Amino acid sequence: MVRVWKTIAKTLKLEKNAAVAYGHSKAQQVLFASLLQSHFSSSPYNRRTAHAFTPGFTSTPIFGKFDATWRTWLSTPAFSALKATERYIAVDADEGAKTGSWLAAEGGKEVEGGGYWEWKVRRTSVVDLLRAVLGEKEFGKKAEREWRRWEGDAGVKWDV
């Protein structure tokens, strides 16, 4: 999966683009939730779920840590636009926390794990699209390699 992302970024000349790095990290979160849910679901007595979600455009102190200079506008215009509009259109932190709180409370009762959520709605993710394009067998091979890479990075072994 990482190679797929790197190839796309290189082809589009976006290797050092913050938005691409952010998107890559979100895809990794969704993949991790999907694979962890597969592990949980393999147990006959499983009552756990794993999810990836976004709080949406939420007003947090992170925007106060950056200056929106003309260089910022040229290098990361999307981030600069978010910073400039944050106080007008971003939701407050309590509103942003609703999806995560709901998922924690509902768990496996109402919602199926392993997916990507936004505003308490399961959304199609890039991981879902890759699974559909590659097919289960090829996707499984790539996902297994990615899981092993995560294990190596963390210095742990977990049979999933």
N, C-alpha and C positions, 0 to 999 in steps of 0.2 A: 504494500500500500504506500509506504513512504516513497518508494521509487516512482510509483505512478504520480504522486504529488510533485516530486522533484522534477520529473520529466515535463509535466504540464507547466510548472513554474519556469523552467529553463526555456521551453519552447516559446512561452509568452514573454520572456525576459522579465520575469517578476520574482527572481530568486531572493532579492533583498527587500521585497515589498512587505510592509507590516500587515496589510490586510490579508495577503496570502498566508503569512505565518499564522495569523489569528484563525483563518479558515481551516488551516491544517490542524491546528491544536483542537479545534471543535470537532473535526472529523475523527481525530484520535479518541476524543472523549466518547463519541457515539460508538465507535468500534469497540472500545473497552467495555462499555455498558452492554453491548450486544453479546460479546464473547463471555463476559462474566455471567450474564443471564443464561446463556447456554450451559455454563457450568452449574449454576444453581438449579436449572430445570432438569438436569440429569439425575438429581436426587429424587427418589420417590416421595419423600416427605418434605419437600422444599416449601418454605413459606416466605422466601426472600425474593426481592426484585431489585434489579439494577436499572438505572435510568440516566440519560443525559438530558439536560434541559437548559434553556436560556431564560434569564430573568427579563429579557427584552432590553430596550434602551432605558436603563435605570440610572437615575441621578445618584452618583456616589462620589466620594472625595477624590477619586483617581483623576478626574478632570482638572481639579485644582492644582495638581502636581506638575502640570505641563503648561508652558507658555505657547500661545498660538502666534508665533512670529511669521514674517513673510516666508522664512525658510521652511517652517512647518507646513504652511499652506502649499508650497511648491512640492515638498517631499511626501507629505501624507495629507492630501486634501480631504480625504474622507474623514480622518480623525479630526482634522481642524474644523470641518463642518459640524461634526458631532459636538465638539467642545463649544462651538459658537451657539448651537441650538439647544444644548443640554437643559438650561434653565427654563426653556419655553415648552419643550415637547417630551422630555424624558419623564418617566413615571418615578414616584418616590420609592425608596428602598422597600417599604412595606408592601407596596403593590408588586414590585419585582420579585419579592420572596414568595408570593402566593403559589406559584407552580411547584417550587421545591417543597414547600410545606404540605401542599395537597398530595404530592407524590409520596412523601414520607408518611402521611396519615393514612392514605388509601392503600399503599403498598400493592400487594397481590390481590386484594379484595375486588377492586374494580378495574384496575389497569394492568395491562400486560407489560412485562418488563422487557428491557433490551432495546428500547427505542429512544427517539428524540422528541422532546416535548417543548411546546411554546404556548403560553397562556392556557394551560391545562388541556391542550389539544395535541394529539400525537401527529407529528409532521413527517413527511418523507425526507429522509436525509441523503447526503451524498453516499453514505455507506449502503443504504437501501438501493440506490441507483447502481453503485458498483456491483453489488450482489446480483442485481438483475442483468447487468451487461455481461459480467464474467461467468455467470452460472454458479450454482452451489459448489461444484467440485473445485473449480479454479479459485473462487472466492475463499473457500475453506483453506486451500493451500497457502494463499497469500496471508490470510488472517492468522494462520498457525505460525508462519514465519514472523509476523509482526508481534504476536504474543511472546514468542521465544526471545525476540529482541528486547521487549519490555522486561522480561525476566532477567536477561543479562544486565540491562541497565540498572535494575533494582537489586541485583545480586540474590535473587530468590528463584526457586523452582516450584511451579504450581501446575499440576497435571490437569489441563483443561481440554 
